[in-house]
Amino acid sequence: MSLPFQRPISTAPRLTLAEAVERTRWPRNRATVKLEMHRAELLRLRQEGMSVGALMGGLRELGVEIGHETLRLWLRRELGGKPTKRRKRVATAVVNQSALNENAGAMPGGETKHSIPPA
């Protein structure tokens, strides 16, 4: 017999802290939240070779506005692609004509035509 102020014991499993935080946290990128409901179809179409521009056009028809670069980066991240490696430009040597004229008489070893080597 239970008293009126007592609740029946619930048998539902309790949430862990990580699950509770996941349910309440803000999305990482608000621009890509709209993509989650179309996630499986977007990934399938991209793997079949559809371009990012075509996918963006289809999303626009459904009322989802997202930038080209945002969609491209989201697809790459979701498909497990590695970011492209950035390469530094190769520096080109700038020739200073005045320095060339001053060292025109220089010989290997730092000597000039007019200097006498040390003894």
C-alpha positions as CSV (number, residue, x, y, z in Angstrom):
1,M,0.0,0.0,0.0
2,S,1.5,3.4,-1.0
3,L,0.7,6.6,0.6
4,P,-0.7,9.5,-1.6
5,F,2.5,11.6,-1.3
6,Q,4.8,8.8,-2.5
7,R,5.7,8.3,-6.1
8,P,6.2,4.9,-7.7
9,I,9.8,4.0,-8.2
10,S,10.9,4.6,-11.8
11,T,12.8,1.8,-13.5
12,A,14.1,4.1,-16.4
13,P,17.9,4.3,-16.4
14,R,19.3,7.6,-15.2
15,L,21.3,9.8,-17.5
16,T,25.0,10.0,-17.2
17,L,26.6,13.4,-16.8
18,A,28.0,13.3,-20.4
19,E,24.6,12.5,-21.8
20,A,23.0,15.3,-19.9
21,V,25.6,17.8,-21.0
22,E,25.2,16.6,-24.6
23,R,21.5,17.2,-24.5
24,T,21.8,20.7,-23.2
25,R,24.9,22.1,-24.9
26,W,24.7,24.7,-27.7
27,P,25.6,23.5,-31.1
28,R,29.2,24.0,-32.1
29,N,28.4,25.7,-35.4
30,R,24.9,27.1,-35.7
31,A,25.3,27.3,-39.5
32,T,25.6,23.5,-39.8
33,V,22.7,22.6,-37.4
34,K,20.2,22.8,-40.3
35,L,22.3,20.2,-42.1
36,E,21.8,17.5,-39.5
37,M,18.3,16.5,-40.6
38,H,19.6,16.0,-44.2
39,R,22.9,14.5,-43.0
40,A,22.6,10.9,-44.4
41,E,21.3,12.1,-47.8
42,L,23.9,14.8,-48.2
43,L,26.8,12.4,-47.4
44,R,25.4,9.8,-49.8
45,L,25.0,12.3,-52.6
46,R,28.5,13.7,-52.1
47,Q,30.0,10.2,-52.1
48,E,28.3,9.5,-55.4
49,G,30.1,12.5,-56.8
50,M,27.6,15.4,-56.6
51,S,29.2,18.8,-56.4
52,V,29.0,21.0,-53.4
53,G,27.3,23.7,-55.6
54,A,24.6,21.2,-56.6
55,L,24.0,20.2,-53.0
56,M,23.8,23.8,-52.0
57,G,21.2,24.5,-54.7
58,G,19.1,21.5,-53.4
59,L,19.3,22.8,-49.9
60,R,18.3,26.2,-51.0
61,E,15.2,24.7,-52.6
62,L,14.3,23.1,-49.2
63,G,14.8,26.5,-47.5
64,V,18.2,25.9,-46.0
65,E,20.6,28.8,-46.6
66,I,24.2,27.9,-46.1
67,G,27.4,29.2,-47.6
68,H,29.4,27.2,-50.1
69,E,32.6,27.0,-48.0
70,T,30.7,26.1,-44.9
71,L,29.0,23.2,-46.6
72,R,32.3,22.1,-48.2
73,L,34.1,22.1,-44.9
74,W,31.2,20.3,-43.1
75,L,31.2,17.6,-45.8
76,R,34.9,17.1,-45.6
77,R,34.8,16.8,-41.8
78,E,31.8,14.4,-41.9
79,L,33.3,12.2,-44.5
80,G,36.6,12.0,-42.6
81,G,38.7,13.9,-45.1
82,K,42.0,15.4,-44.1
83,P,42.5,19.1,-44.3
84,T,44.7,20.2,-47.2
85,K,48.3,20.9,-46.3
86,R,49.2,24.5,-46.7
87,R,52.5,25.2,-48.3
88,K,54.5,28.3,-48.0
89,R,55.5,30.1,-51.1
90,V,59.0,29.6,-52.3
91,A,61.0,32.7,-51.7
92,T,62.5,34.2,-54.8
93,A,65.9,35.9,-54.6
94,V,65.9,39.6,-55.2
95,V,69.1,40.7,-56.9
96,N,70.5,44.0,-55.8
97,Q,72.4,45.5,-58.7
98,S,74.4,47.9,-56.5
99,A,75.7,45.0,-54.3
100,L,76.7,43.2,-57.5
101,N,78.7,46.2,-58.7
102,E,80.5,46.6,-55.4
103,N,81.5,43.0,-55.3
104,A,82.4,42.8,-59.0
105,G,86.1,42.5,-58.2
106,A,85.7,39.9,-55.4
107,M,87.4,36.6,-55.7
108,P,86.7,33.4,-53.9
109,G,87.8,33.5,-50.2
110,G,86.7,37.1,-49.8
111,E,89.8,38.6,-51.5
112,T,89.7,41.3,-54.1
113,K,92.0,41.9,-57.1
114,H,93.6,44.8,-55.3
115,S,94.1,43.4,-51.8
116,I,97.2,41.6,-50.7
117,P,96.6,38.3,-48.9
118,P,97.9,38.2,-45.3
119,A,101.2,36.5,-44.7
